Amino acid sequence: MKSHSSTLLAEVRTFRQNHPDVRYVDLIALDIPGHFYGKRYPVDMLEKVAAGSPLKLPQNAVLLGAQGGLFKIGDYCFHDGDPDANRRLVPGTLKPVSWESQPLGQMLITSDGTEAPIEFEPPRSLGQGPGAPAPQRHPSGGGVRVGVLSVR
C-alpha cells in the first residue's frame, strides 16, 4: 500500500511541478447513466489525499439519473441519510484540462479498492471491479450479460 501511495504522491507532485498555474483539480467519477460527477479540489490538498488522507463524497451520488431523479436501488438515500463513502484516486489519470478558461486538472476517482466499495458503482455493477459478477452469456444466446446490464 505504501508504494501505491508514494506512486500517487509522485504523480501529484510531478503534475504540480509541470503545471504550476493549476490551482484546482476536478476529481471525477461516473454515475450509473455514464455522466461524470465529482468535486473541484484544491491541488495542494490533493497531495494529502495521495499521501493517504481520506477523500469522501456522498455515497448516493452515483444513483442520480440523467434528469436528476434517483434510480430505485433498495432503500439508499431515503432511509440511510446519504452517508459519505471513501473514494480513492486512480493512478495515472491526473491530466491538465485545456478547454477551460482557467488552468485546471482532472483525475478519476473510485470507491473500488477502498475498505467499503459502493456495490452499485458502475465499474462494479458492470462487472469490471473486484467482487463483481463474471460476465455471462445472455439468455437469448447472443451478447453478454454484465452485472445488471445485458449487451447484445
C-alpha positions in Angstrom: 0.0 0.0 0.0 2.9 2.4 0.7 4.3 2.0 -2.8 0.8 2.8 -4.2 0.7 6.0 -2.1 4.2 7.0 -2.9 3.5 6.5 -6.7 0.3 8.7 -6.4 2.2 11.3 -4.4 5.0 11.4 -7.0 2.3 11.7 -9.7 0.7 14.7 -8.0 4.0 16.4 -7.3 5.2 15.9 -10.9 1.9 17.4 -12.1 2.2 20.4 -9.8 5.8 21.0 -10.9 4.8 20.7 -14.6 1.6 22.8 -14.2 2.3 25.4 -11.5 -0.6 27.6 -12.7 -3.2 24.9 -11.8 -4.9 25.6 -8.5 -7.8 23.1 -8.7 -8.3 19.6 -9.9 -11.7 18.2 -10.8 -12.0 14.7 -9.2 -14.5 12.9 -11.3 -16.3 9.5 -11.3 -19.0 8.0 -13.4 -22.6 7.7 -12.3 -25.0 4.9 -13.4 -26.1 6.6 -16.7 -22.5 7.3 -17.6 -22.3 11.0 -16.6 -19.4 12.4 -14.7 -19.9 13.8 -11.3 -17.3 14.9 -8.7 -15.7 17.6 -6.7 -13.4 20.5 -7.5 -10.4 20.1 -5.1 -7.5 22.4 -4.3 -4.4 20.9 -5.9 -2.4 21.4 -2.7 -4.9 19.3 -0.8 -4.6 16.6 -3.4 -1.1 15.8 -2.1 -2.6 15.0 1.3 -5.1 12.6 -0.3 -2.4 11.0 -2.4 -0.4 10.5 0.8 -3.3 8.6 2.4 -5.8 11.2 3.8 -9.4 10.2 3.3 -11.4 11.5 0.3 -15.2 11.3 0.9 -18.2 12.1 -1.3 -21.8 11.3 -0.8 -22.3 7.6 -1.5 -25.5 8.0 -3.4 -24.2 10.5 -6.0 -23.9 7.5 -8.4 -27.7 7.0 -8.2 -28.7 10.2 -9.8 -30.3 9.7 -13.2 -29.8 11.9 -16.3 -32.6 14.1 -15.2 -31.7 14.4 -11.6 -34.1 11.7 -10.3 -32.9 8.7 -8.3 -32.6 5.1 -9.6 -34.6 2.8 -7.3 -31.9 0.7 -5.8 -33.0 -0.6 -2.4 -33.5 2.0 0.4 -30.5 4.1 -0.4 -30.7 7.8 0.0 -34.2 8.0 1.6 -33.5 5.8 4.6 -29.8 5.9 5.1 -29.2 9.6 5.4 -27.0 9.6 2.3 -23.7 8.8 4.0 -20.3 9.7 2.7 -18.2 7.0 1.1 -14.4 6.8 0.8 -13.0 7.3 -2.7 -9.5 6.8 -3.9 -7.5 8.5 -6.7 -7.0 6.4 -9.8 -3.3 6.4 -10.6 -2.2 7.6 -14.0 -5.3 9.7 -14.6 -4.2 13.2 -13.4 -4.2 15.3 -16.5 -4.3 19.0 -17.4 -7.6 20.4 -18.8 -7.1 22.6 -21.9 -10.6 23.6 -22.7 -11.4 25.7 -19.6 -10.8 29.4 -19.2 -8.7 28.9 -16.1 -5.9 26.3 -15.7 -7.4 23.1 -14.2 -6.5 19.5 -13.9 -8.8 16.4 -13.6 -8.4 13.0 -12.2 -10.6 9.9 -11.9 -11.7 8.7 -8.5 -13.5 5.4 -7.5 -14.7 3.6 -4.4 -13.3 0.4 -5.8 -10.3 -0.7 -3.8 -11.4 1.1 -0.6 -12.4 -0.7 2.6 -16.2 -0.4 1.7 -16.7 -0.1 -2.1 -20.0 1.1 -3.2 -21.7 -2.0 -4.5 -23.7 -0.2 -7.2 -20.9 2.0 -8.5 -20.7 1.5 -12.3 -17.3 -0.4 -12.5 -18.6 -2.9 -10.0 -22.2 -3.1 -11.4 -20.9 -3.5 -14.9 -18.7 -6.5 -13.9 -15.3 -4.7 -14.1 -14.5 -4.2 -10.4 -13.2 -6.7 -7.9 -16.1 -8.8 -6.5 -18.3 -8.0 -9.4 -20.0 -11.0 -11.1 -18.3 -12.5 -14.0 -19.9 -11.8 -17.5 -22.3 -14.5 -18.6 -23.8 -15.3 -21.9 -27.2 -13.5 -22.5 -30.1 -16.0 -22.1 -31.1 -15.4 -25.8 -27.7 -16.9 -26.7 -26.3 -13.7 -28.1 -24.3 -11.0 -26.3 -23.0 -10.9 -22.8 -24.8 -10.1 -19.5 -22.5 -7.9 -17.4 -23.7 -7.2 -13.9 -27.2 -5.7 -14.2 -27.0 -4.8 -17.9 -27.2 -7.0 -21.0 -25.2 -6.1 -24.0 -26.1 -7.7 -27.3 
